[in-house]
Amino acid sequence: MRRSITKFDHRTLLYRCPICHEALELVQASLQCVNRHTFNISAKGLVSLLRGENGNSNLYDRNFFEHRSAVFSAGMYEHVAEAYCDAVRTALSSSHKFSAQTSHEPQEQSSRVVDAGCGEGYYIRRLLSSEEQQHTSQTLSTNLIAIDLSKDAISLAAIGGGDIEWVVSDLARIPLLDHTVDCITNVFSPANYAEFDRILRPSGRLIKIIPGPHHVMELRNAIVKAGLRGDSQYSNQQVLSGINEHMHIVSTTRVSATTAVDSALLKDFMAMTPVMFHINHDDLDLSTIDAITVEADVIVATR
C-alpha cells in the first residue's frame, strides 16, 4: 500500500469520527469507525473529515493561498518559520521530559505535532524538512498532522505527497481523540482553545504565533492615512485572554524583519494579508511603500 495511505495508520489510535466520535482506524484506503462511517484518503495523502460543511470561503480561496505562497517563497516569513521550528523542537523536548517524570507507562516512539489552521502548509513543511535533516531513515521521529477548513488550501498543501497527514476539518470539532497530541501549532490563524486543551496530552504544548505590534505597520499606516480606519495600533489582548482561559502561558518571544518589496511582491502581499480585507487597494497611497515589516510573537502555553 502506498505511503500516502499508510501514513494514517497509527499504532495508538489518533483520529476521531466527526459523526459519532468513535475512534477511526485505517481500513484499506479509508479511515473507518466501528459504526462504518467511512472517509476516503486521496492518492495525494489527504482526507476530509468534515460533516458536509462547505470547506472553502470567499476570503480564503485558492487565489488567496497562491498569493501567500508567493510571499513565502520570497522569504518574507523566513524568520517566523525558523522561530516556529525552534519552538516546536523545544516544546517536544520539554513534553518528553515531563512525561518521563510523571508516567511509568512506556513512551510512544513518535511524537505528534498538529498544525491547526495550516493553510497551504508552509510552516509544517519547514518542520518536516528540519526533521528529515536530523533523521536519515524513512520513519521520522515525529508524526505531523496538518488541519485546515479550506479544501483549496489542503489541496495545494498536499501536492507532492510526503509524510504529512493532510486533513480538511473544522477547528471547532477537531477530529482527533482526547489527549493524543504532544504539540499544537497555530500560526496567524483562528483558534479553538477548548478543543486544543481536549486533544493535548497532559504534558503537551501549544505554540501560538500572532502578529506583533509593528506587524505590517506600513500598510496599516497607509490605511489610517486614507481615512479608512481610525487607528493603526494592533492589540493582542483578546487572543491572550482566550489562551489564558484554558491554558497557561509560559513564554513569549518576538521576532521581526523588514523586507524590501517591489510592486509585484507588494501586490502579492496585499492579496494575502487580512489587514487588507475589505479595503480597496486603489484608495491607498502606496507610492512610498518599498518595504514591509513582518513581526510575530511566538507564545508557548501548557495545559
N, C-alpha and C positions, 0 to 999 in steps of 0.2 A: 504494500500500500504506500502511496506517495507521502512524502514528508508534510506536504500541505494539509494532509488529513491527520496523520498520526501525531502531529504536534499537539492536538487537542486531547490526547489520551493521557490522563493524569493518574498516577498511582494512588494518590489521595485525591478524592473527587473534589472538583473545584466549581463546576458550573451548576446553576440552579434553573429549573424550568420557569420561564416567565408566566406560565399559565397556572400551574398547581404548586410551584415552589419545591417540588421534589428534585433530588439530585439528577443531573444529566450525565450519561455515560456515552462514550464513543461506540456506536454500533455501525459497522461498515463505514460509510462516508457521511454519517449523520450523528448529531447529539440527540439522545432519546432518554426519556424518563420512564418510570415504571408504569405510568398511565398512557404510554405510547405517544405522547406528544413528541413530534419529531422535527428537527431543524437541520436542514441540509447544509453541508460545508462545501463551498465552491472550490473549484480547482485552484483558484488563486490563494486559498487558505483563509477565507473569511466566512463568517456565519452571522445571520441576522437573528437576534433573539428579541425582536420587537413583538408586541402583541397586536400587529396590524396597524400601528400608527404610521403616519407619513414620516419617513426618515430624512426629509430634506426641508429646508426653509428658504424663504425668499432672500434672506441676507447671507446665509452660509451655504451658498450653492457651489457648484463645481468651478465656476468662474472665480469666485472668492478664493478658493483654495489654490487655484492655479496662480493667481497673483501672489498669494502668500508664499508659495513655493519659490517663485522668482526672487522675492525678498530674502528668503532664507538662503538661496543659492548665492546671493550677493554678499553673504557673510554678516548681515546687519544684526543677527541674533547669535552670532558665534559665542560671544561671552556668556550669554544666557545658557546656551547648550552646555558649555563647559561647566558652569556652576551647577546645572541640573545633574550632570553625570557625577560630579564630585559629591553632591548632596545625597544621591541615591546610594553610592558606594559607602558613604559614612553611615547612612541610615541602616543599611543592611548589616554592617559590622556591629552597630550598637544593638540592633534587634537580636542578632545571634548570641551576643554576649549575655543579654538579658534572659533569653530562652534557656541558655545553658545553666544559668544560675537558679532559675525558678522551676525547671521541669526535669523530671527524671525519665521522661519518655524519650525514645530515640528521635533525633532531629532529622527532618527531611533533607535529602541530598540537595535539592534545588530550592532556592528562594523564589518568591513570586512577587513580581512588580506589576502593578496595574497603572497604566496611564489613562486616567479618566478625563474624557474630553480631548482625545489625542489629535483631532483634526486629521491632516494628511500624514501624520506620523513622524514629523521631523525630529522631535526630541527623543522618542523611544528608539528610533533608528540610530541615532547617535549613541544611545546607551548600548544597543546591540553591537555596534561597531567596536565600542570600547570593550565589551565582553569578549568579542571574538579575538581581539588582540591579546587578551590575557589567557584564553583557553584555546588550544590548538585542536582539541578533539571535536567531534561533531556534536556532542552533547554539551550544551552550555550549563554553567552552574546556576543560572537564573532563568526561570520561566517568565517571559514577557507577554503581557496581555494588554491590548490597546482597545479602548472602547470609545465610540462616538455615536451620537444620534444621527449624524449625517451619513446617508448611504453614499453620497458623492465623495465625501472625504475618505471613508473607509475603502471605497473602490480605488481611489487614487493611491492610498497608502499601501494597498495590497499588491500593487503592480510589482512584479519581480519576485514575488513569493517571499521566502525567508522563514525564520523561526518564530517571528512574532505572531501571536494569535489575534487576528483582527475580528472585532465583534461590533455589530451595529446594535446599539441598545440605548435606552433612556437612563440617565444617571439617577432619576427618581426611583427607578426599580432596577438596580444593578443585578444582573443575572448570575450572581456568584453566591456560594454558600457562606454562612456565618463563619467569621474568624478563620479565613483561609488564605489571607494575603499578608505579606510581610511589609510591603511598602506601596503606598498610593501616591502618584504624582498628578498634579492638576495645575496646568500651566496656562495662564491668561484665559481661563475658561470658567463657565459657571460651575458651581459645586453643590453637592448634597452631603453635608457633614454627618447627618444621621445615618445615611447609607454607608459612608466611609467608615464610621465608627462600627457599624454592624459587621462589615466584611474584614476589618483588620484583626489580626491576631493580637493577643494581649501585649505583645512586645512590638507591635507594628508601629510604623511611622507614616505620617502624611507629609509630603513635600508640596507646598502650595506656593506658586510663583505668581506675583501680582505686580502691576505697574508701580514704579517708584514715583516720587513727587515731580521729577523732571522728565518723565516719560513723554515722548512726542511733544515736548514743550513748544517746538517751532510751529507745529500745526495748531496746537491749542491757542497759542498767542494770535495766530492769524485769524482764527475763528472769532475770538473776542474782538480783535481789531475791526472785523467786518460787522460787528454788532449782532452776530448770530447766537452768541451765548454771553452771559454776563460775567463769568468767572473762568479763568484758565487753571485754577487750582484743582488738584485731584486729591480726594480723600479715600483712604482705605479703611476707615473706621467701621463701616458696615461689614466688610469682609472679616476684619479682626474679631468683631463681636460674634459673627457666625461661627468662626473657628472655636473661640473660647467657650461657646455654649455647649460644645460637645467634646472638646479636646483641650490639651494643654500645650501652649506654645513654648518651645524650649530654646529656639534660636531664630534670629533673623539676620540675613546677610544681604547687603545691597551691592549690585553690580551695575555698571553704567559704561556706555561707549557712544560716541558721536561719530557718525559715518557720513562721508561726502556722498551726495546723490546728484545724478543728472536728471534730466526731465523724464526719461523713461522709467528710471528706478523710483522716482518720486510718484509717478503715476501708479506704478505697481503698489507702492506703499499705501497710498491714499485709498486704493481699492480694497485693501485688506485690513485696515485698522478701524476698530469700532468707533474711534474718535470722529471719523468722517461719516458715520451712519447718519442718514437724513440731512446731510449737508451738501449743498450744491457747490461743486468744485469751482464753477465759474464765478461764484460770489466772493472768492478769496483772492487776495493779492499774494501770489506765490513767487513773485519775481526775486525776492530776497532770500528765499529758502534754498540753500545749497548744501545743507547737511541736516540729518535727523538724529535725535538722541533717543536711544533705547535704554531705559533704566528699569531695573526689576528688583524687587525684594523677594529673596528666597526664604520662605518660612518653613521651619521644621516643627511639627507638632506630634505629640503622643496621645494615646487613648487615656 
